[in-house]
Amino acid sequence: MKRGASLTLVAFAIMMAAALLSRAADADDIALPNGTELVVRLTTTLSSKGSEEGDPWMGKVAEPLFSGGQEAVPADSKVHGHVTFVKPPGRATGKGEMRLVAETVSITDRGTFTIVALLKNAQDNNGTKVKDAEGTVEGPGKSNTSMAKEAGIGAAVGAGVGEIAHGGSGALYGAAIGAVAGVVHSVAKKHQGALLPPGTELTFVLNQTYLSKHVTPPPNADSSLD
């Protein structure tokens, strides 16, 4: 994780929260308890291999939010955000990572509201997870079982080659070469990165007491981070 990206993300959240607190709520705002969870279902694909810092993403509200006993944010309301940080998966070690923020939610007949929130969970079936309080999404990487399996396949192929070339005793020699080749192949392949396909449910925790139409987040606030 890059320290500059983390500090800028925190500063951005503080700035937005301060802007909301500095002004009085009005009739257009939606009052919500601090810590309210907003569940968003992605409609675009995000990945640490294909996405870049500053890329926009879109989704829809999966579960409605209620305020004062009334439905305030209906399901299927459109949510927009952008990617703030990407680290591609490494070859021998490391897992692909990315960080994203939700910026606005658009409600039919009511307009577009600013969101100040942090990503808590990314629900998918690929082993991708949110690893820290800053909402960093981490890919599953390559498991030890997968590496052992590939090494075993290499050993079997090497043994077959050794059997043909040197007879029975050559099988052991070939197996050793094949095992090494299998490990090299595993290390050379990039680990699986963080992947969030359409339909992935993202859970954001709101860091504000109301959604506002009058505070607009700066476009791609973190897209210039290195």
PELIN-V360847 format. One record per run of one state. SS is the DSSP state (@ for helix, = for strand, . for the rest). FROM is the first residue (numbers start at 1). LEN is the number of residues. If there is no record, write none. Layout:
ss=SS from=FROM len=LEN
ss=SS from=FROM len=LEN
This chain:
ss=. from=1 len=2
ss=@ from=3 len=19
ss=. from=22 len=8
ss== from=30 len=2
ss=. from=32 len=5
ss== from=37 len=6
ss=. from=43 len=3
ss== from=46 len=2
ss=. from=48 len=8
ss== from=56 len=6
ss=. from=62 len=3
ss== from=65 len=3
ss=. from=68 len=2
ss== from=70 len=4
ss=. from=74 len=4
ss== from=78 len=10
ss=. from=88 len=9
ss== from=97 len=11
ss=. from=108 len=3
ss== from=111 len=4
ss=. from=115 len=2
ss== from=117 len=7
ss=. from=124 len=5
ss== from=129 len=2
ss=. from=131 len=5
ss== from=136 len=3
ss=. from=139 len=5
ss=@ from=144 len=23
ss=. from=167 len=1
ss=@ from=168 len=21
ss=. from=189 len=6
ss== from=195 len=2
ss=. from=197 len=4
ss== from=201 len=6
ss=. from=207 len=3
ss== from=210 len=3
ss=. from=213 len=14
